[in-house]
């Protein structure tokens, strides 16, 4: 919903899409002029390590606890923690949590890479 100068999305009504981390509800991914997308992600304990060649992701933990594997480091996650993941960084979240994921540029499923 929007009038050209803004877009409004109720993410609770978006369909869940399987992703390497669990299930994502993706907003602002279909507008060709959009520079970023926003995802609400339910992290599953068996998320898959992956990376992006073009995408920068910023995870903001909303609920739950766990860890983030970032290349060769493991950092704790809890509500209120933010992590910026630059292109080329192999990553995965471990634990059950809900995050806000801001993607720049707009998320592209063809930019998910696995070792």
N, C-alpha and C positions, 0 to 999 in steps of 0.2 A: 504494500500500500504506500502511496506517495504521490506527490504532485510535481515531480521533476527536480525539486531542490532538496528532497529528503525521501528516505524510505523507512517504513515502519514494519516490523515483523514480530509476531508473537511466536517465539521459538518453540513453545509447548505444543503448537499445532503442526510443526514440521515433521515429516516422516524421518524415522531413524534410518541411517545408512551404515552398513558395516564398514569398518575401517581398521587399520592395523592395531589401533588402541582399544577398540570396542565398538561403541555405537555413537555416531555423530548426528546432530541436527544442525544442518548448515544453512546459514542465512547470507544473502547478498552474493550468491555464486552465479546467478544467471544474467545479471545486468552486464552487458559488454563494456560499459563505461566505468564499472566499479574498480577501485584500486585495492580493495581489501575484502575479506570475508570473515564472518564470525561464526564459530561453531560451539555448541554446547556438547561436550563429549563425556559419555559414561565410560570411564576407564575400566577395563576388565583385567583380572590378575594375569591373564596370559597374553598381554599385548606383544606385538612383534616389533623387534628392532628394525628400524628403517631410517632413511634419510631423504632429503629433497635436494635437488640441484639448483633450483631457482627460488624456492619458497622460504621465507622467514616466518617462523611460528612463535607466538608468545602465549605460553600457558599461564593461566591464573587459576589457582586451585580454589574452588568454591566449597567443596565438602569432601571429607574423607582424608585418609593419610596414606603415605606410601613413599616411594623413592623414584628418582629419575635417573636413568642411566644416560649419560651424555659422553659419547666417545668412551674414554677409559675412566671416567669419574662417576661416582654415585652420590647423589645429593638427596637430602630428606625433603619430602613434600607434605604440606599441611595447609589448611585454609589460610588464605592471605598471601601465600608465596607465589611469586611470578618468576618465570624462566623464559628467557629469549633464546630460541634455537635457530642458529644461522644456517644457511645452505651448507651442505656437506657434513653436518654434525649427525653422527649416528645416534639415535635416541629411542628410548621407550620408557613409558611410565610403568611402575610395578606397584600393584595394590589396587584396591577398589576406591575410586574417587570420581568426583564430578568436576570438570574443568571448563573454563571459558578459553577457547583457542582463537586467537586473532591471527589471521594469515595475510601476509603481504608478499607478493601480489595475491589476487584472488586464488583460492585453492584450485588446483588442477590435478585430477586423479592420475594423469599421466606423469606427474612429477613425484611419484612414490617409488622408491628404490629399495631393494633388499639385497643383502650380501649373499 
